[in-house]
Amino acid sequence: MLEFTSAVILLVTSIYGGPATVVLAQDIADSINTQSRTAIENPVTLENYVRQYFSETPILADIAKCESMFRQFDKSGNVLRGEVNNLDVGLMQINEKYHSQKAAELGFDFYTVRGNLDYAQYLYDKEGTTPWKASKKCWK
């Protein structure tokens, strides 16, 4: 990280010059170093992201745990598919047959993490936990 910090300071001082710029560049480098340390010490896992995303509807985070163990992709990098029903996809196991058209109309791509969570929130707002009743024993 020292080499990166030196490069930042050298680049900024060569373009703008002056000691004030060096302090600014050092502050930026220190901020990057602090953020890197924080990310290493407290990584944001997909589970943490899901729990934060559903902070106002925590039952949906519990459902994500039951449905996918907080996974959007399988070990090969493909979108996670359901074991019982191969048409269920992603974190929230959104069923392609029943939801592809509506998700597309709304602009949600449930093959992505954000789209899967966004569409799950939409479903929850419309139908409550009913779409996930098959896994109710796990999350209730």
DSSP file (Angstrom, degrees, kcal/mol; ACC not computed):
  #  RESIDUE AA STRUCTURE BP1 BP2  ACC     N-H-->O    O-->H-N    N-H-->O    O-->H-N    TCO  KAPPA ALPHA  PHI   PSI    X-CA   Y-CA   Z-CA
    1    1 A M     >        0   0    0      0, 0.0     4,-2.5     0, 0.0     5,-0.2   0.000 360.0 360.0 360.0 -26.0    0.0    0.0    0.0
    2    2 A L  H  >  +     0   0    0      1,-0.2     4,-2.6     2,-0.2     5,-0.2   0.907 360.0  51.8 -61.4 -41.4    3.0    2.3    0.5
    3    3 A E  H  > S+     0   0    0      2,-0.2     4,-2.3     1,-0.2    -1,-0.2   0.912 110.3  48.8 -61.9 -41.9    3.8    2.2   -3.2
    4    4 A F  H  > S+     0   0    0      2,-0.2     4,-2.3     1,-0.2    -2,-0.2   0.930 111.1  49.9 -62.5 -45.7    0.2    3.2   -4.0
    5    5 A T  H  X S+     0   0    0     -4,-2.5     4,-2.3     1,-0.2    -2,-0.2   0.928 111.4  48.2 -59.8 -46.4    0.2    6.0   -1.5
    6    6 A S  H  X S+     0   0    0     -4,-2.6     4,-2.7     1,-0.2    -1,-0.2   0.890 110.0  52.8 -61.8 -39.8    3.5    7.4   -2.9
    7    7 A A  H  X S+     0   0    0     -4,-2.3     4,-2.7     2,-0.2    -1,-0.2   0.895 108.8  49.9 -63.6 -40.0    2.2    7.2   -6.4
    8    8 A V  H  X S+     0   0    0     -4,-2.3     4,-2.5     2,-0.2     5,-0.2   0.934 113.1  45.6 -64.6 -45.5   -0.9    9.2   -5.5
    9    9 A I  H  X S+     0   0    0     -4,-2.3     4,-2.6     1,-0.2     5,-0.2   0.927 114.4  48.1 -64.3 -44.4    1.1   11.9   -3.8
   10   10 A L  H  X S+     0   0    0     -4,-2.7     4,-2.3     2,-0.2    -2,-0.2   0.925 113.1  47.9 -62.8 -45.4    3.6   12.0   -6.7
   11   11 A L  H  X S+     0   0    0     -4,-2.7     4,-1.6     2,-0.2     5,-0.2   0.936 115.0  44.3 -61.9 -48.1    0.8   12.2   -9.3
   12   12 A V  H  X>S+     0   0    0     -4,-2.5     4,-2.7     1,-0.2     5,-0.8   0.908 115.1  47.2 -67.4 -41.4   -1.1   14.9   -7.5
   13   13 A T  H  X5S+     0   0    0     -4,-2.6     4,-0.7    -5,-0.2    -1,-0.2   0.861 110.4  52.7 -70.3 -32.5    1.9   17.0   -6.7
   14   14 A S  H  <5S+     0   0    0     -4,-2.3    -1,-0.2    -5,-0.2    -2,-0.2   0.831 116.5  39.5 -72.3 -28.5    3.2   16.8  -10.3
   15   15 A I  H  <5S+     0   0    0     -4,-1.6    -2,-0.2    -5,-0.2    -1,-0.2   0.920 138.0  11.6 -82.2 -47.9   -0.1   18.0  -11.7
   16   16 A Y  H  <5S-     0   0    0     -4,-2.7    -3,-0.2    -5,-0.2    -2,-0.2   0.736  91.2-160.4-106.2 -29.0   -1.0   20.7   -9.2
   17   17 A G     << +     0   0    0     -5,-0.8     4,-0.3    -4,-0.7    -3,-0.1   0.179  37.7  91.8  68.9 167.2    2.2   21.1   -7.1
   18   18 A G  S  > S-     0   0    0      2,-0.1     4,-1.2     1,-0.1     3,-0.4   0.274  79.4 -91.5  89.9 148.6    2.5   22.7   -3.7
   19   19 A P  H  > S+     0   0    0      0, 0.0     4,-2.1     0, 0.0     5,-0.2   0.814 118.8  61.7 -64.8 -33.7    2.4   21.3   -0.1
   20   20 A A  H  > S+     0   0    0      1,-0.2     4,-2.1     2,-0.2     5,-0.1   0.893 104.0  50.4 -61.5 -38.2   -1.4   21.8    0.3
   21   21 A T  H  > S+     0   0    0     -3,-0.4     4,-2.9    -4,-0.3    -1,-0.2   0.871 106.4  54.9 -66.9 -37.1   -2.0   19.4   -2.5
   22   22 A V  H  X S+     0   0    0     -4,-1.2     4,-2.5     2,-0.2    -2,-0.2   0.911 107.8  49.3 -63.1 -41.9    0.4   16.9   -0.9
   23   23 A V  H  X S+     0   0    0     -4,-2.1     4,-2.5     2,-0.2    -2,-0.2   0.922 111.6  49.3 -62.2 -44.1   -1.6   17.0    2.3
   24   24 A L  H  X S+     0   0    0     -4,-2.1     4,-2.3     2,-0.2    -2,-0.2   0.935 111.8  48.1 -60.7 -47.0   -4.9   16.5    0.3
   25   25 A A  H  X S+     0   0    0     -4,-2.9     4,-2.6     1,-0.2    -1,-0.2   0.896 111.5  50.6 -61.4 -40.1   -3.4   13.5   -1.5
   26   26 A Q  H  X S+     0   0    0     -4,-2.5     4,-3.0     2,-0.2    -1,-0.2   0.898 108.6  52.2 -65.3 -39.9   -2.1   12.1    1.8
   27   27 A D  H  X S+     0   0    0     -4,-2.5     4,-2.4     2,-0.2    -2,-0.2   0.913 110.8  47.7 -61.3 -42.3   -5.6   12.5    3.3
   28   28 A I  H  X S+     0   0    0     -4,-2.3     4,-2.5     2,-0.2    -2,-0.2   0.935 113.0  47.9 -63.7 -45.9   -7.1   10.6    0.3
   29   29 A A  H  X S+     0   0    0     -4,-2.6     4,-2.6     1,-0.2    -2,-0.2   0.908 111.7  50.2 -61.9 -42.4   -4.5    7.9    0.6
   30   30 A D  H  X S+     0   0    0     -4,-3.0     4,-2.6     2,-0.2    -1,-0.2   0.903 110.1  51.1 -61.9 -40.9   -5.1    7.6    4.3
   31   31 A S  H  X S+     0   0    0     -4,-2.4     4,-2.7     2,-0.2    -2,-0.2   0.915 110.4  48.5 -62.8 -43.4   -8.9    7.4    3.7
   32   32 A I  H  X S+     0   0    0     -4,-2.5     4,-2.5     2,-0.2    -2,-0.2   0.924 112.0  49.3 -62.0 -44.4   -8.3    4.6    1.1
   33   33 A N  H  X S+     0   0    0     -4,-2.6     4,-2.5     2,-0.2    -2,-0.2   0.909 111.9  48.5 -61.4 -42.5   -6.1    2.7    3.6
   34   34 A T  H  X S+     0   0    0     -4,-2.6     4,-2.5     2,-0.2    -2,-0.2   0.922 112.1  48.4 -63.9 -45.1   -8.7    3.1    6.4
   35   35 A Q  H  X S+     0   0    0     -4,-2.7     4,-2.5     2,-0.2    -2,-0.2   0.895 111.5  50.7 -63.0 -39.5  -11.5    1.9    4.1
   36   36 A S  H  X S+     0   0    0     -4,-2.5     4,-2.1     2,-0.2    -2,-0.2   0.926 111.0  47.9 -63.9 -44.7   -9.4   -1.1    3.0
   37   37 A R  H  X S+     0   0    0     -4,-2.5     4,-2.8     1,-0.2     5,-0.2   0.919 112.2  49.9 -61.7 -43.1   -8.6   -2.0    6.6
   38   38 A T  H  X S+     0   0    0     -4,-2.5     4,-3.0     1,-0.2    -2,-0.2   0.916 110.1  50.3 -61.6 -44.2  -12.3   -1.8    7.5
   39   39 A A  H  < S+     0   0    0     -4,-2.5    -1,-0.2     1,-0.2    -2,-0.2   0.874 114.1  44.9 -63.7 -37.2  -13.3   -3.9    4.6
   40   40 A I  H  < S+     0   0    0     -4,-2.1    -2,-0.2    -5,-0.2    -1,-0.2   0.915 119.0  41.2 -72.4 -43.2  -10.8   -6.6    5.5
   41   41 A E  H  < S+     0   0    0     -4,-2.8    -2,-0.2     1,-0.3    -3,-0.2   0.841 131.9  23.2 -75.3 -34.0  -11.6   -6.5    9.2
   42   42 A N  S  < S-     0   0    0     -4,-3.0    -1,-0.3    -5,-0.2    -2,-0.1  -0.609  82.5-166.8-132.0  71.7  -15.4   -6.3    8.7
   43   43 A P        -     0   0    0      0, 0.0     2,-1.0     0, 0.0    -3,-0.1  -0.291  23.6-123.4 -63.8 144.3  -16.3   -7.7    5.3
   44   44 A V        -     0   0    0     -5,-0.1     2,-0.1     4,-0.1    -2,-0.0  -0.785  34.0-162.3 -87.1 108.0  -19.7   -7.0    4.0
   45   45 A T     >  -     0   0    0     -2,-1.0     4,-2.4     1,-0.1     5,-0.2  -0.417  32.3-109.9 -85.0 165.8  -21.1  -10.4    3.3
   46   46 A L  H  > S+     0   0    0      1,-0.2     4,-2.8     2,-0.2     5,-0.2   0.879 121.7  56.0 -63.0 -35.8  -24.1  -11.0    1.1
   47   47 A E  H  > S+     0   0    0      2,-0.2     4,-2.7     1,-0.2    -1,-0.2   0.938 107.6  47.6 -60.7 -45.8  -26.0  -12.0    4.3
   48   48 A N  H  > S+     0   0    0      1,-0.2     4,-2.4     2,-0.2    -2,-0.2   0.912 112.0  50.6 -60.8 -41.7  -25.2   -8.6    5.9
   49   49 A Y  H  X S+     0   0    0     -4,-2.4     4,-2.9     2,-0.2    -2,-0.2   0.931 111.8  47.0 -61.3 -46.4  -26.2   -6.8    2.7
   50   50 A V  H  X S+     0   0    0     -4,-2.8     4,-2.6     1,-0.2    -2,-0.2   0.923 112.0  50.0 -63.0 -44.6  -29.6   -8.7    2.6
   51   51 A R  H  < S+     0   0    0     -4,-2.7    -1,-0.2     1,-0.2    -2,-0.2   0.888 113.9  45.5 -63.6 -38.2  -30.2   -8.0    6.3
   52   52 A Q  H >< S+     0   0    0     -4,-2.4     3,-1.6    -5,-0.2    -2,-0.2   0.923 111.8  51.9 -67.6 -43.8  -29.5   -4.3    5.8
   53   53 A Y  H 3< S+     0   0    0     -4,-2.9     3,-0.4     1,-0.3    -2,-0.2   0.905 117.2  38.5 -59.4 -42.6  -31.6   -4.2    2.6
   54   54 A F  T >< S+     0   0    0     -4,-2.6     3,-0.9     1,-0.2     7,-0.3  -0.045  76.4 127.0 -98.5  31.2  -34.6   -5.8    4.4
   55   55 A S  T <  S+     0   0    0     -3,-1.6    -1,-0.2     1,-0.3    -2,-0.1   0.807  78.6  45.1 -60.3 -29.1  -34.0   -3.9    7.7
   56   56 A E  T 3  S+     0   0    0     -3,-0.4    -1,-0.3     1,-0.2    -2,-0.1   0.632 124.6  33.6 -89.0 -14.0  -37.7   -2.7    7.6
   57   57 A T    X>  +     0   0    0     -3,-0.9     3,-2.1    -6,-0.1     4,-0.6  -0.539  69.8 169.2-135.0  67.6  -39.0   -6.2    6.7
   58   58 A P  H 3>  +     0   0    0      0, 0.0     4,-1.9     0, 0.0     3,-0.5   0.702  68.9  73.7 -60.1 -21.0  -36.6   -8.6    8.5
   59   59 A I  H 3> S+     0   0    0      1,-0.2     4,-2.2     2,-0.2     5,-0.1   0.853  91.6  58.4 -60.1 -31.6  -38.9  -11.6    7.8
   60   60 A L  H <> S+     0   0    0     -3,-2.1     4,-2.3     2,-0.2    -1,-0.2   0.849 103.0  51.4 -68.1 -33.0  -37.6  -11.3    4.2
   61   61 A A  H  X S+     0   0    0     -4,-0.6     4,-2.0    -3,-0.5    -1,-0.2   0.899 109.7  50.2 -67.1 -39.6  -34.0  -11.8    5.3
   62   62 A D  H  X S+     0   0    0     -4,-1.9     4,-1.9     1,-0.2    -2,-0.2   0.892 110.2  50.3 -63.3 -38.9  -35.1  -14.9    7.3
   63   63 A I  H  X S+     0   0    0     -4,-2.2     4,-3.2     2,-0.2     5,-0.3   0.911 107.4  53.6 -65.4 -42.1  -36.8  -16.1    4.1
   64   64 A A  H  X>S+     0   0    0     -4,-2.3     4,-2.4     1,-0.2     6,-1.3   0.887 107.3  52.0 -59.7 -38.9  -33.6  -15.5    2.1
   65   65 A K  H  X5S+     0   0    0     -4,-2.0     4,-1.4     4,-0.2    -1,-0.2   0.936 115.2  40.9 -62.6 -45.4  -31.7  -17.6    4.6
   66   66 A C  H  <5S+     0   0    0     -4,-1.9    -2,-0.2     1,-0.2    -1,-0.2   0.904 118.7  45.1 -69.9 -41.7  -34.2  -20.5    4.2
   67   67 A E  H  <5S-     0   0    0     -4,-3.2    -2,-0.2    -5,-0.1    -3,-0.2   0.875 138.9  -3.9 -72.6 -38.9  -34.6  -20.2    0.5
   68   68 A S  H  <5S-     0   0    0     -4,-2.4     3,-0.3    -5,-0.3    -3,-0.2   0.411  84.6-114.0-138.0  -0.1  -31.0  -19.8   -0.6
   69   69 A M  S  <<S-     0   0    0     -4,-1.4    -4,-0.2    -5,-0.7    -3,-0.1   0.887  82.8 -59.1  55.0  38.8  -28.7  -19.6    2.4
   70   70 A F  S    S+     0   0    0     -6,-1.3     2,-0.4    21,-0.3    -1,-0.2   0.858 105.3 136.7  60.0  40.3  -28.0  -16.1    1.3
   71   71 A R        +     0   0    0     -7,-0.3    -1,-0.2    -3,-0.3     3,-0.1  -0.959  32.6 174.4-118.4 136.0  -26.7  -17.2   -2.1
   72   72 A Q  S    S+     0   0    0     -2,-0.4     8,-2.9     1,-0.2     2,-0.3   0.657  76.0  38.1-100.8 -28.1  -27.5  -15.6   -5.5
   73   73 A F  B    S-A   79   0A   0      6,-0.3     6,-0.2    16,-0.1    -1,-0.2  -0.898  77.5-126.2-127.0 152.0  -25.1  -17.7   -7.5
   74   74 A D    >   -     0   0    0      4,-3.3     3,-1.8    -2,-0.3     6,-0.1  -0.216  46.8 -84.6 -84.8-176.9  -24.0  -21.4   -7.3
   75   75 A K  T 3  S+     0   0    0      1,-0.3    -1,-0.1     2,-0.1    -2,-0.0   0.737 129.5  54.6 -63.7 -23.2  -20.3  -22.5   -7.1
   76   76 A S  T 3  S-     0   0    0      2,-0.1    -1,-0.3     3,-0.0     3,-0.1   0.483 120.6-106.4 -88.6  -3.4  -19.9  -22.3  -10.8
   77   77 A G  S <  S+     0   0    0     -3,-1.8     2,-0.2     1,-0.3    -2,-0.1   0.501  78.2 130.9  91.1   4.5  -21.1  -18.6  -10.9
   78   78 A N  S    S-     0   0    0      1,-0.1    -4,-3.3     3,-0.0    -1,-0.3  -0.563  72.8 -84.1 -86.3 155.3  -24.5  -19.4  -12.4
   79   79 A V  B     -A   73   0A   0     -6,-0.2    -6,-0.3    -2,-0.2    -1,-0.1  -0.363  56.0-104.0 -57.7 133.0  -27.7  -18.0  -10.9
   80   80 A L        -     0   0    0     -8,-2.9    10,-2.4    -6,-0.1     2,-0.3  -0.360  39.8-160.0 -61.7 133.7  -28.7  -20.3   -8.1
   81   81 A R  B     -B   89   0B   0      8,-0.2     8,-0.2    -3,-0.1     5,-0.2  -0.877  24.5 -95.1-117.5 151.6  -31.7  -22.5   -9.0
   82   82 A G        -     0   0    0      6,-2.1     6,-0.1     3,-0.7   -14,-0.1  -0.265  17.9-143.9 -65.1 147.2  -34.1  -24.3   -6.7
   83   83 A E  S    S+     0   0    0      1,-0.1     3,-0.2     2,-0.1    -1,-0.1   0.870 103.5  34.4 -76.5 -39.0  -33.5  -27.9   -5.8
   84   84 A V  S    S+     0   0    0      1,-0.3     2,-0.5     2,-0.0    -1,-0.1   0.892 134.0  24.3 -82.2 -43.1  -37.2  -28.7   -5.8
   85   85 A N    >   -     0   0    0      1,-0.1     3,-2.1     3,-0.0    -3,-0.7  -0.951  65.0-158.2-129.4 111.0  -38.2  -26.4   -8.7
   86   86 A N  T 3  S+     0   0    0     -2,-0.5    -1,-0.1     1,-0.3    -3,-0.1   0.592  90.2  68.6 -64.4 -11.6  -35.5  -25.5  -11.2
   87   87 A L  T 3  S+     0   0    0     -6,-0.1     9,-3.0     2,-0.1     2,-0.5   0.530  77.5  94.8 -86.0  -6.3  -37.5  -22.4  -12.2
   88   88 A D  E <   - C   0  95B   0     -3,-2.1    -6,-2.1     7,-0.3     2,-0.4  -0.747  63.5-168.8 -84.7 128.8  -36.9  -20.8   -8.7
   89   89 A V  E   > -BC  81  94B   0      5,-2.1     5,-2.1    -2,-0.5     3,-0.3  -0.928  25.7 -15.4-129.2 146.3  -33.9  -18.4   -9.0
   90   90 A G  T > 5S-     0   0    0    -10,-2.4     3,-1.2    -2,-0.4   -18,-0.2  -0.014  99.7 -27.3  75.2-168.0  -31.6  -16.4   -6.8
   91   91 A L  T 3 5S+     0   0    0      1,-0.3   -21,-0.3    19,-0.1   -23,-0.2   0.862 141.4  32.9 -50.4 -47.0  -31.6  -15.3   -3.2
   92   92 A M  T 3 5S-     0   0    0     -3,-0.3    -1,-0.3    18,-0.2    -2,-0.2   0.344 105.6-123.2 -99.7   6.3  -35.3  -15.2   -2.8
   93   93 A Q  T < 5 -     0   0    0     -3,-1.2     2,-0.4     1,-0.2    -3,-0.2   0.938  35.9-168.0  50.8  55.7  -36.0  -18.1   -5.2
   94   94 A I  E   < -C   89   0B   0     -5,-2.1    -5,-2.1    16,-0.2     2,-0.5  -0.605  21.5-121.2 -75.0 128.7  -38.3  -16.1   -7.4
   95   95 A N  E  >  -C   88   0B   0     -2,-0.4     4,-2.0    -7,-0.2     5,-0.3  -0.610  14.2-154.7 -80.5 121.9  -40.2  -18.4   -9.8
   96   96 A E  H  > S+     0   0    0     -9,-3.0     4,-2.1    -2,-0.5     5,-0.3   0.896  90.4  56.4 -60.3 -43.0  -39.5  -17.6  -13.5
   97   97 A K  H  4 S+     0   0    0      1,-0.2     4,-0.2     2,-0.2    -1,-0.2   0.908 118.5  30.2 -59.0 -44.8  -42.8  -19.1  -14.7
   98   98 A Y  H  4 S+     0   0    0      1,-0.1    -1,-0.2     2,-0.1     4,-0.2   0.703 131.4  29.6 -90.1 -20.8  -45.0  -16.9  -12.5
   99   99 A H  H  X S+     0   0    0     -4,-2.0     4,-2.6     2,-0.1     5,-0.3   0.556  86.9  90.5-123.3  -8.3  -42.9  -13.8  -12.2
  100  100 A S  H  X S+     0   0    0     -4,-2.1     4,-2.3    -5,-0.3     5,-0.2   0.926  92.7  46.2 -58.0 -47.7  -40.7  -13.1  -15.2
  101  101 A Q  H  > S+     0   0    0     -5,-0.3     4,-2.3    -4,-0.2    -1,-0.2   0.936 115.8  44.0 -63.8 -48.0  -43.3  -11.1  -17.1
  102  102 A K  H  > S+     0   0    0     -4,-0.2     4,-2.0     1,-0.2    -1,-0.2   0.909 112.8  52.3 -65.1 -41.9  -44.3   -8.9  -14.2
  103  103 A A  H  X>S+     0   0    0     -4,-2.6     5,-3.1     1,-0.2     4,-0.8   0.921 110.6  48.3 -60.3 -43.2  -40.6   -8.4  -13.1
  104  104 A A  H ><5S+     0   0    0     -4,-2.3     3,-0.8    -5,-0.3    -1,-0.2   0.911 108.9  53.3 -63.3 -42.6  -39.7   -7.3  -16.6
  105  105 A E  H 3<5S+     0   0    0     -4,-2.3    -1,-0.2     1,-0.2    -2,-0.2   0.873 112.8  44.5 -58.7 -37.4  -42.7   -4.9  -16.8
  106  106 A L  H 3<5S-     0   0    0     -4,-2.0    -1,-0.2    -5,-0.2    -2,-0.2   0.549 117.9-112.3 -86.0  -8.0  -41.5   -3.3  -13.5
  107  107 A G  T <<5 +     0   0    0     -3,-0.8     2,-0.5    -4,-0.8    -3,-0.2   0.706  68.3 141.9  85.2  20.4  -37.9   -3.2  -14.6
  108  108 A F      < -     0   0    0     -5,-3.1     2,-0.8    -6,-0.2    -1,-0.3  -0.835  37.3-162.1 -98.4 130.6  -36.6   -5.8  -12.1
  109  109 A D    >   -     0   0    0     -2,-0.5     3,-2.1     1,-0.1     6,-0.4  -0.860   5.3-172.6-107.5  94.6  -33.9   -8.3  -13.2
  110  110 A F  T 3  S+     0   0    0     -2,-0.8   -16,-0.2     5,-0.3   -18,-0.2   0.407  75.9  76.9 -76.5   8.3  -34.2  -11.0  -10.6
  111  111 A Y  T 3  S+     0   0    0    -21,-0.1    -1,-0.3   -32,-0.0     2,-0.3   0.521  90.8  67.9 -86.0  -7.8  -31.1  -12.7  -12.0
  112  112 A T  S <> S-     0   0    0     -3,-2.1     4,-2.3     1,-0.1     5,-0.2  -0.741  93.3-117.4-104.7 159.1  -29.1  -10.0  -10.2
  113  113 A V  H  > S+     0   0    0     -2,-0.3     4,-2.3     2,-0.2     5,-0.2   0.962 114.7  43.0 -58.1 -53.6  -28.8   -9.5   -6.5
  114  114 A R  H  > S+     0   0    0      1,-0.2     4,-3.0     2,-0.2     5,-0.2   0.913 115.0  48.9 -63.8 -43.7  -30.5   -6.1   -6.4
  115  115 A G  H  > S+     0   0    0     -6,-0.4     4,-2.4     2,-0.2    -5,-0.3   0.870 110.5  51.6 -64.0 -37.0  -33.2   -7.1   -8.8
  116  116 A N  H  X S+     0   0    0     -4,-2.3     4,-2.0    -7,-0.4    -1,-0.2   0.921 114.5  42.4 -65.4 -44.6  -34.0  -10.3   -6.9
  117  117 A L  H  X S+     0   0    0     -4,-2.3     4,-2.3    -5,-0.2    -2,-0.2   0.901 113.6  52.1 -69.8 -40.9  -34.3   -8.4   -3.6
  118  118 A D  H  X S+     0   0    0     -4,-3.0     4,-2.1    -5,-0.2    -2,-0.2   0.927 112.1  45.5 -60.6 -45.2  -36.3   -5.5   -5.2
  119  119 A Y  H  X S+     0   0    0     -4,-2.4     4,-2.8     1,-0.2    -1,-0.2   0.881 110.1  54.5 -69.1 -36.0  -38.8   -7.9   -6.8
  120  120 A A  H  X S+     0   0    0     -4,-2.0     4,-2.7     2,-0.2    -1,-0.2   0.907 108.5  49.2 -61.8 -40.7  -39.1   -9.8   -3.5
  121  121 A Q  H  X S+     0   0    0     -4,-2.3     4,-2.6     2,-0.2    -2,-0.2   0.911 110.6  50.9 -64.4 -41.4  -39.9   -6.6   -1.7
  122  122 A Y  H  X S+     0   0    0     -4,-2.1     4,-1.6     2,-0.2    -2,-0.2   0.942 111.7  47.3 -59.1 -48.2  -42.5   -5.9   -4.4
  123  123 A L  H  X S+     0   0    0     -4,-2.8     4,-3.5     1,-0.2     5,-0.4   0.922 111.9  50.2 -59.4 -45.1  -44.0   -9.3   -3.9
  124  124 A Y  H  X S+     0   0    0     -4,-2.7     4,-2.5     1,-0.2    -1,-0.2   0.911 108.2  52.5 -61.1 -43.3  -44.1   -8.9   -0.2
  125  125 A D  H  < S+     0   0    0     -4,-2.6    -1,-0.2     1,-0.2    -2,-0.2   0.830 119.5  36.1 -62.4 -31.8  -45.8   -5.6   -0.4
  126  126 A K  H  < S+     0   0    0     -4,-1.6    -2,-0.2    -3,-0.2    -1,-0.2   0.845 138.0  11.6 -87.9 -38.1  -48.5   -7.1   -2.6
  127  127 A E  H >< S-     0   0    0     -4,-3.5     3,-1.3     1,-0.3    -3,-0.2   0.364  85.9-139.4-127.8   2.7  -48.9  -10.6   -1.1
  128  128 A G  T 3< S-     0   0    0     -4,-2.5    -1,-0.3    -5,-0.4    -2,-0.1  -0.442  70.5 -29.1  67.4-143.6  -47.1  -10.7    2.2
  129  129 A T  T >  S+     0   0    0      1,-0.2     3,-2.1    -2,-0.1    -1,-0.2   0.437 107.3 107.0 -88.6   0.8  -45.2  -14.0    2.8
  130  130 A T  G X   +     0   0    0     -3,-1.3     3,-2.0     1,-0.3     4,-0.2   0.843  69.8  61.4 -50.6 -42.8  -47.5  -16.1    0.7
  131  131 A P  G 3  S+     0   0    0      0, 0.0    -1,-0.3     0, 0.0     3,-0.2   0.720 110.5  42.5 -60.5 -17.0  -45.1  -16.5   -2.2
  132  132 A W  G X  S+     0   0    0     -3,-2.1     3,-1.5     1,-0.1    -2,-0.2   0.063  74.7 120.2-114.3  23.6  -42.7  -18.3    0.2
  133  133 A K  G X   +     0   0    0     -3,-2.0     3,-1.5     1,-0.3     4,-0.3   0.776  64.8  68.9 -62.7 -26.3  -45.3  -20.4    2.1
  134  134 A A  G 3  S+     0   0    0      1,-0.3    -1,-0.3    -4,-0.2     3,-0.3   0.800 106.5  38.9 -63.0 -28.0  -43.5  -23.7    1.0
  135  135 A S  G X> S+     0   0    0     -3,-1.5     3,-1.4     1,-0.2     4,-1.3   0.207  81.2 116.5-104.5  15.8  -40.5  -22.8    3.2
  136  136 A K  H <>  +     0   0    0     -3,-1.5     4,-2.5     1,-0.3    -1,-0.2   0.823  66.4  63.5 -56.5 -36.6  -42.6  -21.4    6.1
  137  137 A K  H 34 S+     0   0    0     -4,-0.3    -1,-0.3    -3,-0.3    -2,-0.1   0.854 106.1  46.9 -56.6 -34.1  -41.5  -24.1    8.6
  138  138 A C  H <4 S+     0   0    0     -3,-1.4    -1,-0.2     1,-0.1    -2,-0.2   0.904 122.3  29.5 -76.1 -43.1  -37.9  -22.8    8.3
  139  139 A W  H  <        0   0    0     -4,-1.3    -2,-0.2     1,-0.2    -3,-0.1   0.584 360.0 360.0 -99.6 -10.7  -38.5  -19.0    8.6
  140  140 A K     <        0   0    0     -4,-2.5    -1,-0.2    -5,-0.2    -3,-0.1   0.488 360.0 360.0 -83.3 360.0  -41.6  -18.8   10.8
